[in-house]
Amino acid sequence: QVQLVESGGGLVQAGASLRLSCAASGDTFSSYMMGWFRQVPGKERELIARISWNIGFTRYEDAVKGRFTISRDNSKNMVYLQMNSLTPEDTAVYSCAAGTGPWATDFGFWGQGTQVTVSS
């Protein structure tokens, strides 16, 4: 079981950057796939970035590819999302996510999320 707490959201202007942080509990963090989701009103939660449990293979959705970077520090039980060139379309609640268990390939745990708002 994993508990996740996000931080780093806020209000920024278009073109700005933010770095979100996720603090994870648990003694098997290094074995969990981690990711970031975002959700806007009226739409389903969308997976935008994921990072593997081994040496850090990453995948991104097309909407954020080239602008967002996911990373992790297993020694500190932390995962990050660096967001650059933000646009109003990036406005959403961003949630950190963990796999259902060690070495799992599907997500089963989410934090409460942090709000990111991008103004024109």
N, C-alpha and C positions, 0 to 999 in steps of 0.2 A: 504494500500500500504506500502511496505517495501523496504528499500534500504540497501544493504549489502556490506561491504568492508572487504576483507580478508587481512591478513598479516602473516608473519612468515616463508614463503618459503625460499628456498636457495639451495645451493649445499653442499651435505654431502657425506661421504663415507658409503659403505655398513655396516650395523650393528649399525649405529648412530640413534639418535632420534631427532625429531623436534616436536614443538607444534605450530599448526596453530591457529590463532585467527580470529574471525569474529565479527565485530561491526555492529549492526543492528539499524536502525532508526524505529520510529513508536511507538505509544502509546499503542499497544496491543501485544507487543512482547511475553509476558508470555502465550498468548493464541495460539501461532503459533507453529506447528510442525517445527522442524529445522533438517537440515541434511547437509552432505558433499558429493559432487560428485567429480569425477576425470575424465579427458579426455586425451587420448594420440592421436597423429596423426593417422588418418585413422580409428579411432574407435569412436563409439557413447559414449556420456557422461554416466558414470556409477555411480549409487548411491551406496556408500560404507558404510554409517552410517546414522542413523536417531535417533532422541530423541523426545519423546512425549512432549505435552504441559502441562501435569499434574505433576506427581511426578518423571518423568525422566526415563520412560521405554525406553530401547535402543534396536536396532537391527543392525546387521553388515552382510556384505557380507562375504562369506567364505574366500576370498582372504586376508582379513584384520582381521578376527576374531582372538582374542587373542593377537594381536599386536597393534591395534588402539583402542582408547577410545574417545568417544564423550561426552561432558559435556556442561552445560549451566549455566549461572549466570543471572537470570532474573532481579535482582536488578541493573545490569549494562548493560543490553541488549547485552550480549556477549555469543557466543558459541565457543567452542574450539574443536580441534582434536589433541590429543596426539598420536604421531606416533613413535613406537619403532621397533627395529630390521628391519630397512629399507633395502630394496633390490633394485637393478636396475630396477626390474619390477614395483616398486612403482613410478617411474619417470612419472610425469604427471602434468597438470594444475589442481589444486584443487580449487573447488568453493563451497562457502557456499550457502545454499538454505533454503527457507522458504515456508510454505504451502500457498495455494492460498488465504486463509483467516483464520480467527479465527476458531480453532477446525477442520480445513480441514485435510484430509488424503492423499492429493496429493500435489505435489510441483508446485509452480507457479512463484517464484522469485529466481534469482541467482545473485551473485556478479560477478565481472569481473575475479576473480580467482588469484591465486598466484602459481608461478612455483616452483615445487619441483624436483630436479635432484639428483639422487643417483648414485655415481660412484662405479665401482668394486674395 
